Amino acid sequence: MITKDNKSEAIAALARDGKDVGSPEVQISILTKRIAEVTDHVKTHKHDFMAKRGLLQMVGKRKKLLKYLEKTDFELYKSTVAKLGLRK
């Protein structure tokens, strides 16, 4: 589970202004933090299939958001991928 501090840190990293919590780049940042935490959990608990399923769902959602961001604003997409250190 992502902590409040980690979530606010993820929001602050890519927010457009102080109240921005719903833009695609912020959602991608939050999902990336959650994916990292669940990945560590799945590595230690190999038979937690519900966590694996949730992880795959989060990865799919992040992929869709990245695809949307790539279509709408390519420069913002490139900067978001670079800041988060994602492969693309």
C-alpha beads as a LAMMPS data file, in Angstrom:
LAMMPS data file: protein, C-alpha beads

88 atoms
87 bonds

1 atom types
1 bond types

-500.0 500.0 xlo xhi
-500.0 500.0 ylo yhi
-500.0 500.0 zlo zhi

Masses

1 110.0

Atoms # bond

1 1 1 0.000 0.000 0.000
2 1 1 1.388 3.371 -0.976
3 1 1 1.881 5.718 1.964
4 1 1 0.574 9.256 2.081
5 1 1 4.120 10.653 1.977
6 1 1 5.065 8.578 -1.085
7 1 1 1.887 9.609 -2.871
8 1 1 2.380 13.313 -2.155
9 1 1 6.002 12.993 -3.294
10 1 1 4.862 11.391 -6.563
11 1 1 2.285 14.142 -7.084
12 1 1 4.763 16.935 -6.380
13 1 1 7.272 15.511 -8.857
14 1 1 5.076 16.055 -11.925
15 1 1 2.185 18.328 -10.876
16 1 1 1.369 21.260 -13.133
17 1 1 0.339 23.428 -10.177
18 1 1 -0.340 23.063 -6.452
19 1 1 -3.759 21.466 -6.764
20 1 1 -3.046 19.143 -9.704
21 1 1 -3.767 15.530 -8.771
22 1 1 -5.575 14.203 -11.831
23 1 1 -3.487 15.019 -14.869
24 1 1 -2.184 11.999 -16.801
25 1 1 1.447 12.571 -15.841
26 1 1 0.552 12.686 -12.127
27 1 1 -1.537 9.519 -12.436
28 1 1 1.382 7.811 -14.186
29 1 1 3.732 8.907 -11.401
30 1 1 1.439 7.534 -8.682
31 1 1 0.981 4.253 -10.550
32 1 1 4.740 3.929 -10.969
33 1 1 5.243 4.226 -7.197
34 1 1 2.503 1.665 -6.539
35 1 1 3.904 -0.708 -9.165
36 1 1 7.336 -0.555 -7.528
37 1 1 5.896 -1.426 -4.123
38 1 1 3.733 -4.286 -5.399
39 1 1 6.648 -5.636 -7.447
40 1 1 8.750 -5.919 -4.283
41 1 1 5.865 -7.688 -2.541
42 1 1 5.396 -10.161 -5.401
43 1 1 9.112 -10.954 -5.448
44 1 1 8.970 -12.123 -1.834
45 1 1 5.489 -13.726 -2.004
46 1 1 5.567 -15.673 -5.251
47 1 1 2.216 -17.387 -4.702
48 1 1 0.209 -14.207 -4.079
49 1 1 -1.723 -14.415 -7.316
50 1 1 -4.150 -11.617 -6.454
51 1 1 -1.232 -9.235 -6.028
52 1 1 0.152 -10.388 -9.387
53 1 1 -3.226 -9.745 -10.996
54 1 1 -3.427 -6.283 -9.452
55 1 1 0.104 -5.576 -10.607
56 1 1 -0.770 -6.508 -14.187
57 1 1 -3.854 -4.285 -14.032
58 1 1 -1.803 -1.328 -12.799
59 1 1 0.813 -1.864 -15.516
60 1 1 -1.951 -1.980 -18.126
61 1 1 -3.532 1.219 -16.831
62 1 1 -0.171 2.999 -16.823
63 1 1 0.451 1.794 -20.373
64 1 1 -2.895 3.226 -21.518
65 1 1 -2.191 6.558 -19.822
66 1 1 1.260 6.708 -21.428
67 1 1 -0.253 5.967 -24.824
68 1 1 -2.823 8.757 -24.337
69 1 1 -0.141 11.204 -23.242
70 1 1 2.007 10.256 -26.237
71 1 1 -0.865 10.988 -28.637
72 1 1 -1.915 14.295 -27.057
73 1 1 1.379 15.929 -26.000
74 1 1 4.549 14.187 -27.156
75 1 1 6.980 16.589 -25.443
76 1 1 5.249 16.121 -22.083
77 1 1 5.288 12.371 -22.690
78 1 1 9.053 12.388 -23.304
79 1 1 9.743 14.463 -20.188
80 1 1 7.483 12.264 -18.039
81 1 1 9.180 9.073 -19.203
82 1 1 12.594 10.621 -18.591
83 1 1 11.730 11.857 -15.078
84 1 1 10.272 8.519 -14.019
85 1 1 13.022 6.473 -15.661
86 1 1 10.640 4.311 -17.675
87 1 1 11.688 2.333 -20.705
88 1 1 9.938 3.186 -23.953

Bonds

1 1 1 2
2 1 2 3
3 1 3 4
4 1 4 5
5 1 5 6
6 1 6 7
7 1 7 8
8 1 8 9
9 1 9 10
10 1 10 11
11 1 11 12
12 1 12 13
13 1 13 14
14 1 14 15
15 1 15 16
16 1 16 17
17 1 17 18
18 1 18 19
19 1 19 20
20 1 20 21
21 1 21 22
22 1 22 23
23 1 23 24
24 1 24 25
25 1 25 26
26 1 26 27
27 1 27 28
28 1 28 29
29 1 29 30
30 1 30 31
31 1 31 32
32 1 32 33
33 1 33 34
34 1 34 35
35 1 35 36
36 1 36 37
37 1 37 38
38 1 38 39
39 1 39 40
40 1 40 41
41 1 41 42
42 1 42 43
43 1 43 44
44 1 44 45
45 1 45 46
46 1 46 47
47 1 47 48
48 1 48 49
49 1 49 50
50 1 50 51
51 1 51 52
52 1 52 53
53 1 53 54
54 1 54 55
55 1 55 56
56 1 56 57
57 1 57 58
58 1 58 59
59 1 59 60
60 1 60 61
61 1 61 62
62 1 62 63
63 1 63 64
64 1 64 65
65 1 65 66
66 1 66 67
67 1 67 68
68 1 68 69
69 1 69 70
70 1 70 71
71 1 71 72
72 1 72 73
73 1 73 74
74 1 74 75
75 1 75 76
76 1 76 77
77 1 77 78
78 1 78 79
79 1 79 80
80 1 80 81
81 1 81 82
82 1 82 83
83 1 83 84
84 1 84 85
85 1 85 86
86 1 86 87
87 1 87 88
